[in-house]
Amino acid sequence: MKKPFVLILMLSLIVAAAAGCGAKKKFEPSPIQEGVDTCAVCKMMITDDHNATQIILNNGKAYKFDDIGDLFVWLNDNKDADINVKYVRDYHTKEWIELEDAFYTYDESFKTPMSFGVYSFKNKSEAEAYIKEQGKGVLMTAAELNNHSWKSTMSHDGHDHHGEQHDQEQGEHSHSDEHGQEQGEHSHSDDKIS
């Protein structure tokens, strides 16, 4: 009588272990190293603040961004990337949150490193409170970000830094921060994964 019970128990454990092996490991966010890490799109130094975002691929490689808008520019350029997880930061606490779980506020006047004007919040009530406090802005979900027009209000050499023109850019150009200081040159074509 005990033998079939033991056999069933062992088979159950084997099935459970096999199912666990097939589960995809979710990577934890990689710390921002100020003075070392640069944005995968604009190549500016990333500040360890509420604007920092990142994408981690299934091979463990992390791509970091100084602005959520650059994260979406990268996604547009790398549609076939094998993505494990996307992280944004809470505006108030800098806590890392999965992009799909956060809520967002947008107004073109909100100051972000690349002037995309989107802030992330860990919960809806805090995002709504921020909009009310500022007297402007719209609430957005992660799903709505996919259809958002990612236009920067920052102008560079006569063009905006956003997805549609990003695909057409060739050669190098420089970005300026909010104080007008040049941060370096890069070619967008180098940012795609092979």
C-alpha positions as CSV (number, residue, x, y, z in Angstrom):
1,M,0.0,0.0,0.0
2,K,2.8,2.4,0.8
3,K,4.6,1.7,-2.4
4,P,2.1,3.4,-4.8
5,F,1.8,6.4,-2.5
6,V,5.5,6.9,-2.4
7,L,5.7,6.5,-6.2
8,I,2.9,9.1,-6.7
9,L,4.7,11.4,-4.3
10,M,8.0,11.1,-6.1
11,L,6.4,11.6,-9.5
12,S,4.6,14.7,-8.2
13,L,7.9,16.1,-6.9
14,I,9.6,15.4,-10.3
15,V,6.8,17.1,-12.2
16,A,7.0,20.1,-9.8
17,A,10.8,20.4,-10.2
18,A,10.5,20.2,-14.0
19,A,7.9,22.9,-14.0
20,G,10.1,25.1,-11.8
21,C,13.1,24.7,-14.1
22,G,11.1,25.9,-17.0
23,A,10.1,29.2,-15.2
24,K,12.0,32.2,-16.5
25,K,14.2,33.9,-13.9
26,K,13.4,37.6,-13.6
27,F,16.6,39.7,-13.2
28,E,16.9,42.2,-10.4
29,P,17.6,45.9,-11.4
30,S,21.3,46.7,-11.9
31,P,22.5,49.6,-9.7
32,I,23.2,52.9,-11.5
33,Q,26.9,53.8,-11.3
34,E,27.2,57.6,-11.5
35,G,30.2,58.7,-13.5
36,V,30.4,55.3,-15.2
37,D,27.0,54.4,-16.7
38,T,25.8,56.1,-19.8
39,C,22.5,56.1,-21.6
40,A,22.3,53.4,-24.3
41,V,20.7,55.8,-26.7
42,C,22.0,59.4,-26.1
43,K,25.3,58.4,-24.4
44,M,24.9,61.0,-21.6
45,M,26.0,60.1,-18.1
46,I,23.1,58.6,-16.1
47,T,22.2,60.2,-12.8
48,D,21.1,57.9,-10.0
49,D,17.7,59.6,-9.8
50,H,14.0,59.1,-10.5
51,N,14.5,59.4,-14.3
52,A,16.8,56.4,-14.6
53,T,15.3,53.4,-16.4
54,Q,16.7,50.1,-17.6
55,I,16.0,47.0,-19.7
56,I,17.6,43.6,-18.9
57,L,17.8,41.0,-21.6
58,N,17.4,37.2,-20.9
59,N,21.2,36.9,-21.2
60,G,21.5,39.2,-18.3
61,K,22.8,42.2,-20.2
62,A,21.4,45.5,-18.9
63,Y,20.8,48.6,-21.0
64,K,20.4,51.7,-18.9
65,F,18.8,55.0,-19.9
66,D,18.7,58.5,-18.5
67,D,15.1,59.1,-19.5
68,I,12.1,56.8,-20.1
69,G,11.8,58.3,-23.6
70,D,15.2,57.0,-24.5
71,L,14.1,53.5,-23.3
72,F,11.2,53.6,-25.7
73,V,13.5,54.9,-28.5
74,W,15.7,51.9,-27.9
75,L,12.7,49.5,-27.9
76,N,11.6,51.0,-31.2
77,D,15.0,50.3,-32.7
78,N,15.3,46.8,-31.1
79,K,11.9,45.2,-31.7
80,D,13.4,41.7,-31.7
81,A,15.3,42.1,-28.4
82,D,15.0,39.1,-26.0
83,I,13.8,41.2,-23.1
84,N,13.5,39.7,-19.6
85,V,12.3,42.8,-17.7
86,K,12.0,46.6,-18.0
87,Y,12.4,48.8,-14.9
88,V,11.5,52.4,-14.1
89,R,11.9,54.3,-10.8
90,D,9.3,55.8,-8.5
91,Y,9.4,59.6,-8.7
92,H,9.4,60.1,-5.0
93,T,11.5,57.2,-3.6
94,K,13.7,56.1,-6.6
95,E,12.5,52.5,-5.9
96,W,12.8,50.3,-8.9
97,I,9.4,49.1,-10.3
98,E,8.6,47.0,-13.3
99,L,7.5,49.2,-16.1
100,E,4.2,47.3,-16.6
101,D,3.3,47.8,-12.9
102,A,3.9,51.6,-12.7
103,F,1.7,54.6,-13.4
104,Y,2.9,57.6,-15.4
105,T,2.3,61.4,-15.6
106,Y,3.0,63.3,-18.8
107,D,3.2,67.0,-19.7
108,E,5.6,68.4,-22.2
109,S,6.8,70.9,-19.6
110,F,7.8,68.3,-17.0
111,K,11.6,68.4,-16.8
112,T,13.4,65.1,-17.7
113,P,17.0,64.7,-18.9
114,M,16.0,64.3,-22.6
115,S,12.8,66.4,-22.3
116,F,10.3,63.6,-22.9
117,G,8.2,64.9,-20.0
118,V,7.2,61.5,-18.5
119,Y,7.5,60.6,-14.8
120,S,6.8,57.2,-13.2
121,F,5.1,56.4,-9.9
122,K,4.6,53.1,-8.0
123,N,0.9,53.7,-7.5
124,K,-1.9,55.5,-9.2
125,S,-2.9,57.7,-6.3
126,E,0.6,59.2,-6.1
127,A,0.6,59.9,-9.9
128,E,-2.8,61.5,-9.6
129,A,-1.7,63.6,-6.6
130,Y,1.3,64.8,-8.5
131,I,-0.9,66.0,-11.5
132,K,-3.2,67.8,-9.0
133,E,-0.3,69.4,-7.2
134,Q,1.2,70.6,-10.5
135,G,-2.1,71.7,-12.0
136,K,-1.2,70.0,-15.3
137,G,-0.4,66.7,-16.8
138,V,-2.2,63.5,-17.8
139,L,-2.2,60.1,-16.2
140,M,-1.0,57.2,-18.3
141,T,-0.7,53.4,-17.8
142,A,2.2,51.3,-19.1
143,A,-0.1,50.1,-22.0
144,E,-0.7,53.7,-23.0
145,L,3.0,54.4,-23.2
146,N,3.3,52.0,-26.1
147,N,1.0,54.3,-28.1
148,H,2.4,57.6,-26.8
149,S,4.1,59.9,-29.2
150,W,7.6,59.9,-27.9
151,K,8.6,63.4,-28.9
152,S,11.3,65.3,-27.0
153,T,10.9,69.1,-26.6
154,M,14.7,69.3,-26.7
155,S,16.0,70.3,-30.1
156,H,19.3,69.1,-31.5
157,D,20.8,70.4,-34.7
158,G,17.3,71.3,-36.1
159,H,15.6,68.0,-35.2
160,D,13.8,66.5,-32.3
161,H,15.2,63.5,-30.3
162,H,12.3,61.0,-30.8
163,G,11.6,57.7,-32.4
164,E,10.5,58.6,-35.9
165,Q,13.5,60.8,-36.7
166,H,15.7,58.5,-34.6
167,D,15.4,55.8,-37.3
168,Q,16.4,58.2,-40.0
169,E,19.4,59.8,-38.3
170,Q,22.8,59.1,-39.7
171,G,26.1,60.3,-38.5
172,E,26.9,61.9,-35.2
173,H,25.3,64.7,-33.3
174,S,25.7,66.1,-29.8
175,H,23.3,66.4,-27.0
176,S,23.2,69.3,-24.5
177,D,21.9,69.0,-21.0
178,E,19.5,71.5,-19.4
179,H,22.5,73.9,-18.8
180,G,23.6,73.9,-22.5
181,Q,26.7,71.9,-21.8
182,E,27.7,69.4,-24.5
183,Q,27.8,65.8,-23.4
184,G,29.3,63.9,-26.3
185,E,28.7,62.6,-29.7
186,H,27.4,59.3,-30.9
187,S,25.9,57.4,-33.8
188,H,22.4,56.0,-33.1
189,S,23.1,53.1,-35.5
190,D,25.6,51.7,-32.9
191,D,22.8,51.3,-30.3
192,K,21.0,48.4,-32.0
193,I,21.6,44.9,-30.8
194,S,23.1,42.5,-33.3
